Amino acid sequence: MIRLFWLLAAAMLLGACSSAPKKPADDDDLVNGKDVRGFEHMISALAHNVNEIWGREALFAGKFDYVKYTDQYQSRAHIDFNGGLVQIETVSTLEPRQHLRRAIIETLLTPDDPAEVDLYSDREIIPGSDPFLYGQVLDNQRQPIRFKWRAERYADHLLNTALKKRTLGIRSIYYVDIPMVANHVDRRGYKYANLIRQASSKYGVPESLIYAVIKTESSFNPYAVSSSNAYGLMQVIPATAGRDVYVRVKGKYGQPTREDLFNPAYNIDIGTAYLHLLQSVYLADIQDPVSRRYSVISAYNGGAGSVLRTFASDRNAAPSIINQLSPQQVYQVLTEQHPSAESRRYLYKVSQAERSFKMTRLRAG
């Protein structure tokens, strides 16, 4: 699915660039000084380079998939956050074990800061402080991997005991699969507990809701990207939610950049500020707090206008209709009658995640 999406996305970007008249970047092409067309070109170049080597096996990053190419696009790491699996592969024909070993070590030591990793090129990964996968993957001695010597030793163990091979046309792909620990989602979530707490206090949004949105949007993957041009933990779209927060909450012109939104602290701040806008401005006329929360959750995915129009064609009349319903009836309408199937499922998923968070806290307390 992620391969197909990005191939289509790349084709669309190439088509858009080829059909548009050539001109210097103007205000419409720039976002906070960043060249949007330059970014589109970068995505297209990535797709071209990857497809040239991997063909039908091309993979690209998504909401729940970290994909990073290195070694002139001959090696790659794929972290499946839903499946809890790290797969590291190489198509190199010259000493493939050495290429794979280097890719394994780089992946295990990938830094925790997304700003230090370029997902859109084959640029080498430089280890930082604590690795992103620290605690989410254990070596053959059931130990977390923080230092280079342990990553090197585990890479050698994998090559000696878990090396696999499959074919790609006339070429061979050598790879290893590394299972993540059973509670890898919670381990990632723990990293952001303080940021969630701070944003909750700043904007008056419950911690449980912020946690549930992040878990549903990205499974706590700070590298998350999506087809809707959304980035980071809370999958903020710069030109919609991001711009709204800038103007209505931050009181400034513009919108966050892609680089901004790959910063976990910044992403959580902007995403929570948008939840605040939804509950205190766009859906503030909904009186019951539970009904309002259900509406806010649905609106985070599909927009406040879609939520209101689910109850009335005249969105201005919708709040009074919602106020006549019980919270359970509001939930039922939004999960059964919202025009977007994705939004119907989204409310269910976030509600389940929020309930799970509260129960975990209750047991811990």
C-alpha positions as CSV (number, residue, x, y, z in Angstrom):
1,M,0.0,0.0,0.0
2,I,2.7,2.5,0.9
3,R,4.6,1.6,-2.3
4,L,1.6,2.2,-4.5
5,F,0.7,5.4,-2.8
6,W,4.1,7.0,-3.2
7,L,4.5,5.9,-6.8
8,L,1.2,7.6,-7.6
9,A,2.2,10.6,-5.6
10,A,5.5,10.9,-7.5
11,A,3.6,10.6,-10.8
12,M,1.2,13.4,-9.8
13,L,4.1,15.6,-8.7
14,L,5.9,15.0,-12.0
15,G,2.8,15.7,-13.9
16,A,2.2,18.9,-12.0
17,C,5.7,20.2,-12.6
18,S,5.6,19.3,-16.3
19,S,2.3,21.0,-16.9
20,A,3.0,24.2,-15.0
21,P,4.7,27.1,-16.8
22,K,8.4,27.6,-15.8
23,K,8.8,30.6,-13.6
24,P,10.9,31.7,-10.6
25,A,9.5,30.9,-7.2
26,D,7.0,33.5,-6.1
27,D,5.0,33.9,-2.9
28,D,2.7,30.9,-3.7
29,D,5.8,28.7,-4.0
30,L,7.3,29.8,-0.7
31,V,6.3,28.7,2.8
32,N,8.2,30.6,5.5
33,G,11.0,31.0,3.0
34,K,11.0,27.4,1.9
35,D,10.7,26.5,-1.8
36,V,7.6,24.2,-2.1
37,R,8.4,23.4,-5.7
38,G,11.9,22.4,-4.6
39,F,10.4,19.9,-2.1
40,E,8.2,18.5,-4.9
41,H,11.2,18.1,-7.1
42,M,13.0,16.3,-4.2
43,I,10.2,13.8,-3.8
44,S,10.1,13.1,-7.5
45,A,13.9,12.6,-7.6
46,L,13.7,10.2,-4.6
47,A,11.0,8.2,-6.4
48,H,13.1,8.1,-9.6
49,N,16.2,6.9,-7.8
50,V,14.4,4.3,-5.8
51,N,12.3,2.9,-8.6
52,E,15.4,2.6,-10.8
53,I,17.0,0.2,-8.4
54,W,14.1,-1.5,-6.5
55,G,11.4,-1.5,-9.2
56,R,8.2,-3.2,-8.1
57,E,9.7,-3.6,-4.6
58,A,10.1,0.2,-4.1
59,L,9.0,1.4,-0.6
60,F,8.5,4.9,0.8
61,A,7.9,6.3,4.2
62,G,4.3,6.6,5.5
63,K,2.3,7.3,8.7
64,F,3.2,3.9,10.2
65,D,6.3,3.1,8.1
66,Y,9.8,4.5,8.4
67,V,11.8,3.9,5.2
68,K,15.3,5.1,4.8
69,Y,17.6,4.5,1.8
70,T,21.4,4.6,2.1
71,D,24.4,3.3,0.1
72,Q,23.5,4.9,-3.2
73,Y,19.9,3.6,-2.7
74,Q,21.2,0.0,-2.7
75,S,20.4,-0.6,1.0
76,R,17.3,0.4,3.1
77,A,15.7,0.1,6.4
78,H,11.9,-0.4,6.9
79,I,10.4,-0.1,10.3
80,D,6.8,-1.3,10.3
81,F,5.3,0.3,13.4
82,N,2.0,-1.5,13.1
83,G,3.5,-4.9,12.6
84,G,6.4,-4.4,15.0
85,L,9.1,-5.4,12.6
86,V,12.4,-3.9,11.4
87,Q,13.5,-5.2,8.0
88,I,16.9,-4.2,6.6
89,E,17.8,-5.1,3.1
90,T,20.4,-4.6,0.3
91,V,20.5,-5.3,-3.4
92,S,24.3,-4.7,-3.6
93,T,26.0,-7.3,-5.8
94,L,29.4,-6.5,-4.4
95,E,30.0,-7.9,-0.9
96,P,26.3,-7.8,0.0
97,R,27.0,-9.0,3.6
98,Q,29.3,-6.0,4.2
99,H,26.7,-3.6,2.8
100,L,23.9,-5.2,4.9
101,R,26.1,-5.1,8.0
102,R,26.6,-1.4,7.6
103,A,22.9,-0.8,7.0
104,I,22.0,-2.8,10.1
105,I,24.4,-0.8,12.3
106,E,23.2,2.5,10.9
107,T,19.6,1.6,11.5
108,L,20.1,0.4,15.1
109,L,22.0,3.7,15.9
110,T,19.7,6.0,14.0
111,P,19.4,9.1,16.2
112,D,16.2,10.0,18.0
113,D,16.0,13.4,16.4
114,P,14.2,13.3,13.0
115,A,16.1,16.5,12.0
116,E,19.3,14.5,11.8
117,V,17.8,12.0,9.3
118,D,17.0,12.8,5.6
119,L,14.3,10.4,4.5
120,Y,14.4,12.0,1.0
121,S,17.9,11.0,-0.1
122,D,20.4,8.3,0.4
123,R,22.5,10.4,2.8
124,E,24.4,8.5,5.4
125,I,23.0,8.4,8.9
126,I,25.3,9.8,11.6
127,P,24.6,8.3,15.0
128,G,23.5,10.7,17.7
129,S,23.0,10.3,21.4
130,D,20.2,7.8,22.3
131,P,19.2,5.9,19.2
132,F,15.6,6.1,18.1
133,L,15.1,2.3,18.4
134,Y,16.7,2.2,21.9
135,G,14.6,-0.1,24.0
136,Q,12.3,-1.0,21.1
137,V,14.7,-3.6,19.8
138,L,16.8,-6.0,21.9
139,D,19.9,-7.8,20.8
140,N,20.5,-11.6,21.1
141,Q,21.3,-11.1,24.8
142,R,18.0,-9.4,25.3
143,Q,19.8,-6.0,25.9
144,P,18.8,-2.6,24.4
145,I,21.3,-1.2,21.9
146,R,22.8,2.2,22.6
147,F,26.5,1.9,21.6
148,K,28.3,1.1,18.4
149,W,30.1,-2.0,19.7
150,R,26.8,-3.6,20.7
151,A,25.2,-2.7,17.4
152,E,28.2,-4.2,15.5
153,R,28.0,-7.4,17.6
154,Y,24.3,-7.8,17.0
155,A,24.7,-7.2,13.3
156,D,27.3,-10.0,13.1
157,H,24.9,-12.3,15.0
158,L,22.1,-11.5,12.6
159,L,24.3,-12.1,9.5
160,N,25.4,-15.5,10.9
161,T,22.0,-16.7,12.1
162,A,19.2,-14.8,10.4
163,L,20.3,-13.8,6.9
164,K,17.7,-14.4,4.3
165,K,17.6,-14.0,0.5
166,R,14.9,-13.5,-2.2
167,T,15.0,-12.5,-5.8
168,L,14.2,-9.3,-7.6
169,G,14.2,-10.1,-11.3
170,I,17.7,-11.3,-12.0
171,R,19.0,-9.7,-8.8
172,S,19.1,-10.9,-5.2
173,I,17.9,-9.1,-2.1
174,Y,19.7,-10.0,1.1
175,Y,17.9,-9.1,4.3
176,V,17.3,-9.6,8.0
177,D,14.2,-9.3,10.0
178,I,14.4,-7.9,13.6
179,P,11.3,-8.1,15.8
180,M,10.5,-5.2,18.0
181,V,9.6,-5.7,21.7
182,A,6.0,-6.4,22.5
183,N,5.3,-3.0,24.1
184,H,7.2,-1.0,21.5
185,V,4.2,1.4,21.0
186,D,4.2,2.3,24.7
187,R,8.0,2.7,24.8
188,R,7.8,5.3,22.1
189,G,4.9,6.9,23.8
190,Y,6.8,7.3,27.1
191,K,9.4,9.5,25.3
192,Y,6.8,12.2,24.7
193,A,5.0,12.1,28.1
194,N,6.5,15.4,29.3
195,L,5.8,17.2,26.0
196,I,2.2,15.9,26.1
197,R,1.8,17.1,29.7
198,Q,3.1,20.5,28.8
199,A,0.9,20.9,25.8
200,S,-2.1,19.7,27.8
201,S,-1.5,22.4,30.5
202,K,-0.8,25.1,27.9
203,Y,-3.9,24.6,25.8
204,G,-6.4,23.0,28.2
205,V,-6.7,19.8,26.2
206,P,-6.7,16.5,28.2
207,E,-3.5,14.5,28.1
208,S,-5.5,11.4,27.3
209,L,-6.9,13.0,24.1
210,I,-3.4,14.1,22.9
211,Y,-2.0,10.7,23.6
212,A,-4.9,9.0,21.7
213,V,-4.6,11.3,18.7
214,I,-0.8,10.6,18.4
215,K,-1.2,6.9,18.8
216,T,-3.9,6.8,16.1
217,E,-2.3,9.3,13.7
218,S,1.3,7.9,13.8
219,S,1.8,5.2,16.4
220,F,4.3,7.6,17.9
221,N,6.4,7.7,14.8
222,P,8.0,11.1,14.7
223,Y,9.1,10.5,11.1
224,A,5.5,10.0,9.9
225,V,4.4,11.4,6.5
226,S,1.1,10.9,4.6
227,S,-0.6,11.4,1.3
228,S,-2.4,14.4,2.6
229,N,0.9,16.3,3.1
230,A,0.7,15.8,6.9
231,Y,3.9,15.4,9.0
232,G,5.1,14.2,12.3
233,L,3.5,12.7,15.4
234,M,0.2,14.4,15.2
235,Q,0.1,14.5,11.4
236,V,-0.3,18.2,11.0
237,I,-1.0,19.6,7.6
238,P,1.0,22.8,7.3
239,A,-1.5,24.7,5.0
240,T,-4.6,23.9,6.9
241,A,-4.3,23.1,10.6
242,G,-0.8,24.6,10.8
243,R,-1.8,27.9,9.1
244,D,-5.0,28.1,11.3
245,V,-2.9,27.7,14.5
246,Y,-0.4,30.3,13.3
247,V,-3.1,32.9,12.6
248,R,-5.6,32.2,15.3
249,V,-3.4,31.0,18.2
250,K,0.1,32.2,17.5
251,G,-1.0,35.6,16.0
252,K,1.4,35.5,13.1
253,Y,1.4,35.1,9.4
254,G,2.5,31.9,7.6
255,Q,2.5,28.2,8.4
256,P,4.9,25.7,9.9
257,T,7.5,24.0,7.6
258,R,8.0,20.3,7.1
259,E,11.2,20.6,9.2
260,D,9.2,22.3,12.0
261,L,6.7,19.5,12.1
262,F,9.4,16.8,12.3
263,N,10.4,18.3,15.6
264,P,8.3,16.3,18.2
265,A,8.0,19.2,20.6
266,Y,6.9,21.6,17.9
267,N,4.5,19.1,16.4
268,I,2.8,18.3,19.6
269,D,2.4,22.0,20.4
270,I,0.8,22.8,17.0
271,G,-1.4,19.7,17.0
272,T,-2.6,20.4,20.5
273,A,-3.2,24.0,19.7
274,Y,-5.4,22.9,16.8
275,L,-7.4,20.6,19.2
276,H,-7.8,23.7,21.4
277,L,-9.2,25.7,18.4
278,L,-11.7,22.9,17.6
279,Q,-13.0,22.7,21.1
280,S,-13.0,26.4,22.1
281,V,-13.8,28.1,18.8
282,Y,-15.2,25.9,15.9
283,L,-17.2,23.6,18.1
284,A,-17.6,25.7,21.2
285,D,-21.4,25.9,20.8
286,I,-21.8,22.2,21.6
287,Q,-22.7,22.2,25.2
288,D,-22.1,18.7,26.5
289,P,-18.4,18.2,27.1
290,V,-18.5,14.5,26.0
291,S,-20.5,15.3,22.8
292,R,-18.0,18.1,22.1
293,R,-15.1,15.8,22.6
294,Y,-16.5,13.3,20.1
295,S,-17.0,16.1,17.7
296,V,-13.5,17.4,18.2
297,I,-12.0,14.0,17.6
298,S,-13.9,13.6,14.4
299,A,-13.1,17.1,13.3
300,Y,-9.4,16.6,13.8
301,N,-9.6,14.0,11.0
302,G,-12.2,15.4,8.7
303,G,-12.7,19.0,9.6
304,A,-15.3,20.8,11.8
305,G,-17.5,21.7,8.8
306,S,-17.9,18.0,7.9
307,V,-18.9,17.2,11.5
308,L,-21.5,19.9,11.6
309,R,-22.9,19.0,8.2
310,T,-23.3,15.4,9.4
311,F,-26.1,16.7,11.6
312,A,-27.6,19.5,9.4
313,S,-27.1,20.8,5.9
314,D,-26.9,24.2,7.4
315,R,-23.9,24.0,9.6
316,N,-25.0,27.0,11.7
317,A,-28.1,25.0,12.8
318,A,-26.1,21.9,13.7
319,P,-25.0,22.8,17.3
320,S,-28.6,23.2,18.4
321,I,-29.4,19.7,17.0
322,I,-26.4,18.2,18.6
323,N,-27.4,19.7,21.9
324,Q,-30.7,17.9,21.8
325,L,-28.9,14.5,21.6
326,S,-27.2,12.5,24.2
327,P,-23.4,11.9,23.9
328,Q,-24.0,8.3,22.9
329,Q,-26.3,9.4,20.1
330,V,-23.7,11.9,18.9
331,Y,-21.1,9.2,18.9
332,Q,-23.5,6.9,17.0
333,V,-24.2,9.5,14.4
334,L,-20.6,10.3,13.8
335,T,-19.5,6.7,13.6
336,E,-22.4,5.6,11.4
337,Q,-23.4,8.7,9.3
338,H,-20.4,10.8,8.8
339,P,-19.8,11.1,5.0
340,S,-16.2,10.0,5.4
341,A,-15.6,6.3,6.2
342,E,-12.1,7.2,7.5
343,S,-13.6,9.7,9.9
344,R,-16.1,7.2,11.1
345,R,-13.3,4.7,11.9
346,Y,-11.1,7.5,13.3
347,L,-13.5,8.4,16.1
348,Y,-13.7,4.8,17.1
349,K,-10.0,4.3,17.1
350,V,-9.2,7.5,19.1
351,S,-11.9,6.8,21.6
352,Q,-10.5,3.3,22.2
353,A,-6.9,4.6,22.5
354,E,-8.1,7.3,25.0
355,R,-9.9,4.7,27.0
356,S,-6.8,2.5,27.1
357,F,-4.7,5.4,28.2
358,K,-7.0,6.2,31.1
359,M,-7.1,2.5,32.2
360,T,-3.3,2.3,32.1
361,R,-3.1,5.4,34.3
362,L,-5.7,4.0,36.7
363,R,-3.7,0.8,37.1
364,A,-0.5,2.7,37.5
365,G,-2.0,5.1,40.1
